[in-house]
Amino acid sequence: MDIDLARTFLEIIRSGSFIATSERLHVTQTAVTARVRSLEAQLGCRLFIRSRSGARLTNDGERFVAYANQLVQTWEAARRDLPLPRGYDKLLSLGAEVSLCNPLMLAWVKRLRHALPDHALRSEVATDSELQHKLDLGTLDAALVHQPEYRAGLQVEQLLEEKLIQVVHSHIPEPYLYIDWGPAFRSQHDRALPEHIRSALSFSLGPLALQYLMRHGGRGYFRTRVVQRYLDQGVLKRVEHAPEFSYPVYLVYPRAAESPALTQAISLLREVAEEEYDWSRWNYEI
């Protein structure tokens, strides 16, 4: 199927009409209509219902949205990755959730660069769900996540045990900082600490919340490895009798993967995971 057909379909959804789509894509309205008719003919179903107010999806059109997005994303990934850089004939694509890109992902990529000099390496930082989706599409070979989705065809391996613990600034104990560590944490936290469900200060990124805590005080939940240095220095203190939450690091990769390079990469990652790093420093130097 012509990838422009899928792009046109998605643009109609975004703009709400065939006319607006023709203007945004710089083609005639007749061309937009022809693309939709071609797409409908290939799929054997009607995708849009047109009216004076615009265009709305049919039930089949709504079901096709996910497929159209996958088609476009896969095509764009192929255009980005091909051809490989001169001098390289193989590619290894790795992903990591944002809080794991440093130091774990950084150390892994450095080790791979030396161990697999004939491979081009592509590292990607995204949310757990985005990484999982790209694993499903086959545009990633492996990903480091905190909250994996267990699906057929994917191997989920716990790489590191980790906990979220409540810590407090030694001199400025308030306010309570709510850090969103994902759905599982939200559910467990809200049951254990209902008084902190709504906080005046909330963060979606742990490193940002930690920077605020260190500079302005307060208390909240952070990964043990990240705050251990500050606990040792006495800058932060562990809150006694506060609930703790499990927050392991997982490696996810296709179960049927038979690439020797990926097998070696996974073995090197296990070695990296056993080494000591200062997880508290975002700008980490290895």
Steps between C-alpha positions, in 0.01 A plus 500: 500500500619852419611653832353835389155344524550430870648846556202662327258293708666613824514863389124501433447385858724779633353779287141380499428549130615416148535869416730576794703189420554611140628835625735345758639242254516750212298279266159547340181390673447264207833332580401456865168346397674269256744381767218421742306313232811300411557415866136399548515284187812319623350442845154420370319730743390859544720713728331843510155650497514845341265787580494878473664523842794279401582131512452247777626146530287193448540207740744341255682831471548515877645149498740591219655791693740278697609317184558826312714636782707180503547512123625859508723450806656185356566671168657802669718273713617320185585831331692610808698177534572427135747507348745434779797736544795429271724229644222330700292207381296430815280700737406451864210714626464538876257696715476615860246672719620853576610436859712204385692668220766617744707328624370156391429563132805722463730233643337232282548697178862571587567129561327405175698753302820317591359146480314539169706745291336381175150589624328835474323575830175692537384585851158643571354650817122489540220398734443136593191477279673660200795261531268202533314608187822524301603156618168372365565674167851353485673839484681433830711196583484543879386751760560584866178578686358513850148380419497241221189375325495122478411406143535196281832492323681729744747386764494696827807463721551673832839665487521689829303509822409851603270670750330834532556635851382818667781741583496844660735799485702514822422868565183577301248214545206654312323496258407151384604446138290261298698327225307299244688172468232338287162325536614228741662753734200732483264223599715372788595849621142625506384200701788524748513879529153641423591827674752570222286417197475870419823689549568866432825400329509208256755388242491257209881468491700366793830683426318834488325429831833407659659823385214694658528302823875559527471874438176591673422218743204269549445126496381239256562160341819431307698201376737359761805501270443862406478641853750270671791746461297778663392267781865412564591869507217582740341749261190281484349268759285195458149546639452234765198269477403640159371241249746379237415404144673254269627657178728252315680555171403263219651413164244423227588346164343269237493142621576365153800727445792294372744781429849420637551874549189532716602194703840658560341835579276344764797321655694828516202676656490245782868575566433874496211458744731337755743791505482797735391839370395826655134505400445842660693693237304578185810627318696189578854450373605141443 
